[in-house]
Amino acid sequence: MIEILNPTELPRAREAGALVAGILQTLRSRCGVGTNLLDINLWAQSMITEAGALSCYVDYEPSFGRGPFGHYICTSVNDAVLHGLPYDYALADGDLLTLDLAVSRGGVVADSAISFIVGGSNPPESVAMISATERALSAGIAAAGPGARIGDISHAIGSVLSEAGYPINTEFGGHGVGSTMHQDPHVPNTGRPGRGYRLRPGLLLALEPWVMADTAQLVTDADGWTLRSATGCRTAHSEHTIAITNDGAEVLTLPKQAQP
């Protein structure tokens, strides 16, 4: 299903996006050496509940997971890249942590992910990988707008990732959002320009370039949810929800300090 919001629903989409962005930035500021992943989940639960919003994850039970997920946020560390199930683990200096959060507020979903390094260490390879996903995300957003096609976004994202030297997996990628978290159209992280669904004002898309340092192959963790790199290499993931408008693409999950 491809869902198109009417103009009166866009303010609610903005509210959902602002909530997700704010929670992620608060969590990032709280994460440090010794922070437990289960505490991050509890903090997310508290902020979602206090805002009168609903988690898109806690009852989520798709075919690719051993569901329901049962937690409020995905916490992926080092070689984990997607759907990281929070568990009893204390973050160490230099860990590469991805936080992925989807929330429904006012009947509209927003979805976003950030990757960052914990503590004072800045491993150059990890810094470069995070930067590549962020640049790819910016390129994908720039390629989006009314009349553009999904392939234009995918090509823009894939070009940045390929030029940076990263293999690209197309099993999981961006997707439509709206009243539910995962909708059509699928937005692969590589593709051919001029192909695929034509974008229309009112369409919400979650764009999410993610990479693994030296492989495109995923393996599923014993928890039935967490997806890891097959080689044990590090990973990174960046995601924003955008709204297609008459003027282009509006980023709904941009943190306040990053807004123009």
SVG drawing of the C-alpha trace seen along z (x, -y; Angstrom):
<svg xmlns="http://www.w3.org/2000/svg" viewBox="-7 -28 48 46">
<polyline fill="none" stroke="black" stroke-width="0.4" points="0.0,0.0 1.2,-3.5 -0.4,-6.1 -0.7,-9.8 -1.3,-12.3 -3.6,-15.2 -2.3,-18.7 -4.2,-18.8 -2.2,-15.8 1.3,-17.3 1.4,-19.2 0.9,-15.9 3.7,-14.4 5.9,-17.3 5.0,-16.7 5.9,-13.0 9.1,-13.8 10.1,-16.4 9.4,-13.9 11.5,-11.2 14.4,-13.6 14.2,-15.0 14.2,-11.6 17.2,-10.4 19.2,-13.5 18.4,-13.2 19.4,-9.5 22.6,-10.4 23.5,-12.9 22.9,-10.3 24.9,-7.5 28.5,-7.1 30.9,-4.5 29.1,-2.1 25.6,-2.9 23.5,0.2 21.4,0.9 18.5,1.9 18.6,-1.6 18.5,-3.2 15.3,-1.2 13.8,-2.3 14.6,-6.0 13.0,-5.7 9.9,-4.0 9.5,-6.8 9.9,-9.6 7.4,-8.0 4.9,-7.5 5.2,-11.0 4.6,-12.4 1.4,-10.5 2.8,-8.7 2.9,-5.0 5.9,-2.8 6.0,-1.2 8.3,1.5 7.1,3.0 4.3,5.1 5.9,5.4 5.9,8.9 7.0,9.1 7.9,12.2 11.6,11.5 11.8,11.3 11.2,13.6 8.5,11.4 7.0,9.5 10.0,7.2 9.1,6.3 11.3,3.2 10.9,-0.5 14.1,-1.2 16.7,0.7 20.2,0.6 22.8,1.9 26.4,2.1 29.6,2.5 28.9,5.4 25.1,5.2 23.5,2.9 19.7,3.3 17.0,4.3 19.4,4.5 17.4,6.0 18.4,4.3 20.1,6.6 22.2,6.5 25.4,4.9 27.3,1.9 28.8,-0.3 32.6,-0.5 34.8,-3.3 35.0,-3.3 31.8,-1.3 29.9,-2.3 26.2,-2.6 23.2,-2.9 19.9,-4.0 16.8,-3.5 13.4,-4.8 10.0,-4.8 7.0,-6.4 3.4,-7.1 1.9,-10.4 -1.4,-11.7 -1.9,-8.7 1.3,-9.5 4.6,-7.6 8.1,-9.0 11.3,-6.9 14.9,-7.9 18.3,-6.4 21.7,-7.8 25.1,-6.2 27.8,-7.6 30.9,-6.5 30.8,-6.2 33.4,-7.7 36.5,-9.6 37.8,-7.3 37.3,-8.1 38.4,-5.2 39.0,-6.6 37.4,-3.8 34.2,-4.1 34.1,-7.9 34.4,-7.5 31.7,-4.9 29.2,-7.1 30.1,-10.0 29.4,-8.0 25.9,-7.1 25.1,-10.7 26.3,-12.0 24.3,-9.3 21.2,-10.3 21.7,-13.9 22.1,-13.0 18.9,-10.9 17.0,-13.7 18.3,-16.1 17.1,-13.8 13.6,-13.6 10.7,-15.9 7.4,-15.9 7.8,-14.2 11.1,-12.4 11.2,-8.6 12.3,-6.1 15.2,-5.2 16.5,-8.7 16.7,-8.5 18.2,-5.0 20.8,-6.0 21.8,-9.1 22.3,-7.1 24.1,-4.2 26.5,-6.5 27.8,-8.0 28.1,-4.6 29.8,-3.0 32.2,-5.9 33.2,-5.5 34.0,-1.9 31.2,-0.1 29.3,3.0 25.6,2.4 22.9,4.8 19.4,4.4 17.5,6.7 16.6,3.9 16.3,0.2 14.0,-2.8 10.3,-2.6 7.1,-4.5 5.5,-5.5 2.2,-7.0 -0.4,-5.6 1.9,-2.5 5.6,-2.1 6.5,0.0 4.7,-0.7 5.4,-0.7 7.3,-1.9 10.5,-0.1 13.5,-2.4 16.7,-0.3 20.0,-1.8 21.1,-1.6 19.2,-1.8 18.8,-3.3 17.6,-6.8 14.3,-7.4 12.8,-4.1 10.2,-3.2 7.2,-4.9 6.8,-8.6 6.8,-10.8 3.7,-12.8 3.1,-15.5 1.9,-14.0 4.1,-10.9 6.2,-10.2 9.4,-8.2 11.9,-6.9 15.3,-6.9 18.0,-4.8 21.4,-4.2 23.3,-1.6 26.6,0.2 28.9,2.8 32.6,2.1 33.6,5.1 30.6,7.2 27.0,7.0 26.0,10.2 23.9,10.2 23.5,12.9 20.7,13.1 21.7,13.1 20.6,15.9 18.0,13.4 16.0,13.8 16.1,10.0 19.5,8.4 21.1,8.4 24.9,8.4 27.7,8.3 28.6,11.8 32.3,11.0 32.0,9.3 33.0,6.0 31.6,2.7 28.5,1.1 26.7,-2.3 23.2,-3.5 21.6,-6.9 17.9,-7.6 15.4,-10.4 11.7,-10.6 10.9,-13.1 7.6,-14.5 7.3,-15.1 5.8,-18.6 5.0,-20.8 8.4,-22.5 10.6,-19.4 11.4,-17.3 10.9,-18.4 13.0,-16.5 10.7,-15.8 13.2,-14.2 15.9,-16.9 17.2,-17.8 16.4,-21.4 20.1,-22.4 20.5,-21.1 17.5,-23.0 18.2,-26.0"/>
</svg>
